Amino acid sequence: MMSPVLHAGLWMMGALASFTTMAICGRELSADLSTSQIMFWRSVVGFLLILVLLQISGWGQLKTGIFRTHAFRAVAHFGAQFCWFYAIPLIALAELFAIEFTMPIWTAILAALFLGERLTPARICAITLGFAGAMVIIRPGVAEVGIGAMSALLAAMGFAVATITVRMLAQQDSPLCILFYMTLVQLPIGFGLALESWAWPDSQTDGPWIVLVGFTGCSAHYCMANAMRLAEATVVVTMDFMRLPLIALVGYFVYNENLETSVAIGAMLVCAGIYLIVRDADRREGDV
């Protein structure tokens, strides 16, 4: 029988593919649309997709007694996602994801404070390795840290808050329920912000990217929510470190972004951290 940690890892593979594809969509759309417009159209497509899925799987799962928690999570995630999309055209994709991976530090601290999760020595070591790998890629003090890097850092903090909240929500509500209320709250916020610089997207050049960014936005969070139901938040976000070497390869092959030695070294540190955290989770499960 497949262990919960391994099962969560398979869901995270789907999340990794979705997040990577969403970054490519954001890079392509940023040439024609503002960040707020990208966020709005992502919510529109996502909301329509969720309605279809609810029609198939049932509307009863939308019953919840914790709507305020859903709303808080949606607002926190919207702010983080806005900063993330804003940073995409300003810095290299590998740098964006590297800075974003300070998120497990904030997540681990918040999980210990609000979810009662233990910061074992192995987890602390894994988080340290992941953060060290990110710093090797960013090279603070060597490379200039501009508005793009700061936006990515704010995104990481916001994603940490959203991740902890998902862990709480996933214990009571279904992944589709979480996605529904997320898009329901984010849709009017995105529309209000998009009105300031409104411009209709080109249906031929932007249309496919808009559909894809909406689809991957939903699939990423659906996979993440399922992973959170199976493993602790600290374990799941550490698995997410795999996005870093993956997006570095995408940036190199798709956008001709230099694949530097520092990226390779940082990626190896990240992978070492993932190995430690998964091994620790399997050991703890075996001791139960």
N, C-alpha and C positions, 0 to 999 in steps of 0.2 A: 504493500500500500504506500502511496506517495506521501511523504512527510509534508506537514503544513508549510514549512519553510521552503521546500522545493516547489510546492504548488504555488506559493506566493511569488517565487522566482519566475515561474512561467507567465504569470499575469504581468509581472514587471517587464518581461520581454516585449509584451504588447504595448505597455506604456512607453518603453524606450523608443520603439519604432514610431509611435504616435507623436511623441514630443519632438523627435528629430525631424519628422516630416512637417510638423507644425512650424518649426523654425525656418525651414526652407520656404514654406508658404509665406511666412511673415517677411522674409527677405525679398521675395518676389513682389509682394503686394505693396511694400513700403515705397516703391518707386512711383506709385500712382495714388495711394491712399494714405491718409494720416493714421496715426496710432489709434485714435478714438474710432475712426471709421472701420478699421480692421477689427477692433473689439466688438463693434456693433454688429457687423455682418457675421462674425464668428458666432455671436449669440443667436442671431436669427436662424442660421442654418442648424445650429445645435438644438435650438428649441423645437424646430420642426421635426428633426430626427427623433428627438426624445418623445414627442407626441405620437409618432408612428410606432415606436417601440412600446409605449404604454398601451396603445390600442391592441397590440399583439399580446403583451404579457399581463395586462390587467391594470386598472386604475386604482384598485384598492390599496396598493402599496404606497400611495401618496398620503395616506393618513399618518399624521405625525403629531406628537405632542411637544416637539422641540423646534418650532418654526423659528424662534429667535436665534437659536444656534445655527440653523441653516442660513438665515439672513446675515449673521455675523461672518460666517465662513465665506459666503458669496462676496461680501464687500471686501474682505481681506484678500481674497483671491483675485478680485477684479483689480485692486490696486497693484498687486504683485504682477499680474499678467500685463497690465498697462506698462509698467516699468520695463518688463521683459521685452515686449514688442518694441518699445521705444529704443531700447539699447541695440536691437538686432542690426539696423543699418549702420550703427556708429562704430562697432567693434567687431573683431573676428569672431566667428561662431564658437571656436574653441575657447577663446577668452571669455565669452559670455557664459558658457556652460561652466567653465572653471570657477568663475566668481560666484555663480549660482550655487555651487557646491559647498559654499560656507553654510548652506541651509541645514545640513545635518547637525552642525554644532548648536544652532538655535533650537532645532527640533529635539535633540537629545536633552538639552536643558529644560525645555518646556515639558517634554514627556516625563522627566523626572519630577518636575514640580506639580503637574496637573494630572498625570495619568498613573503615577506611582511606579513607572518603569525604572529598573535599576541601571545605573551606569557602572557596569562591570569593568574590570581592568582591560579585558579584551575589546570591549566596545569603545572605551576611551582611546585605546591604541589604534583601533580601526579608524575612528573619526580623525585622530591626529594624522595618520597616514594619508587619509583622503584630503584633508585640509592642506597638508604639506605638498601633496601632488598638485593641488590647485595653485598654491603659491609659487611652485616651481614654474608653472606655465605663465602665471601673471607677471612674476618677477617685480614685485613692488619695490620702488626705489631705483629700479633700472629702467623700467618703461613708465611713461607718464600715465597717471590715472586721471581720466577725464570724466565728462558727464555720462558717457556711455557706461563706463565701469561703475560709477556711483549708482546709476539706474539699475544695473545688474545686481548690485549689493542690496539695494532696497527691495528688489524683487525677491532675493533670497530670504530676507527677513519676513516678508509678507507670505511667501510660500510656506515657511516654517509654521507660522500661525495657522494657515489654512490646512496644512497637513495634520497638525495635532487635532484640529477640529473635525477633520474627516475621520480620524481614528475614533473619536467620540461618537460621531453620527453613525458610523458603519456598524456599531454594536447594536443599534436599534432600528435603523432604516436601511432599505435596499439601495444598491448603487444607483439605480434609476431614479429613486426618490431624491437622493442627494443631488444628482445632475439636474433634475427638474427644477428644484428650488434654486439651485445655483443660477441657471439660465433665466429663470423667472425674475429674479432680483437684478441680475446684471443687464438684462435687455433694456429696461428704461434708462438705466444709468448710462449705458453706452450710447443710446439714442440721443440723450440730452447733450452729451459731450460732442457727439458727431455733428450736431446741428451747426456748431460754430464754423466749421470748415467743410460744409457738406458739398459733395460732388458725387454724382452717380458713377459707379464703376463701369468700365467697359465690359460688356457681357462676354466678349470673345477672349480678350486677354486676361481680364481679372476674374471672370466668372468661375472658371475651373479651380483657380486657387482659393477663391472664397468658399466654394463647396468643400474643398479638401481641408481647409483650415478649420471649418466648422465641424467636419466629421472627425478629424484627428483630435480636436479639442475635446469632444465627447468621449472618444475611445480611450484617450489617455487617462481621463479621470475615472472612467468606468473600470479600466484595468487596475488603476491605483487603488480605487475603493475596494475592489475584490481582494487585492493583495493585503490591504489593511485589515480585512476581516480574518485573514489567515495568520498574519505575523505582526509582531510589535512594530510600532512606528519607527523606532531606531533601526531595526533590521531592514525595513522596506526602503527607507531613504538612503541607506548605505548601499543597497543594491543599485540604486539610481545613479551611483557614481559611474556605472558603465556607459552612461550617455557621453561622458567626456571623451574617451578615445574614439567612440563612434562618430561624434560630431566633428572631431578633428579630421577624420578621414573624409567625411562629407565636404567639409570646407576645402580640403586639399583637392579633391577630384572634381567638385562641382564649381567652386568659386576661385580656384587657383590660390587659395590661402596657404602660405608657407607652413609646411609640417616640420617644425623645428625640433631640434634635439630635446629641448626643454619639455615639449609636449609629450614626447615618447617617455622621458624619465618620469614626468608627472603621471602619465597614464599607468605606468608600472606600479607606482606608489598607490594609486587609486585601486587598482586590481588587488594589491596585497591587502588593503583595508577591507575590501569586499570579502576576500577569503577568510579573514579573521572573524568578521562579524557573523558570517553564515555558519562557520564552524562552531562559534560560541553558542549560537542559537540552537544548533542541532544537539550540542552537548547538554544544554539546559533542558531541552525537550526530553532527552533520554534519561535525565535524572529525575523527571517528574514521575 
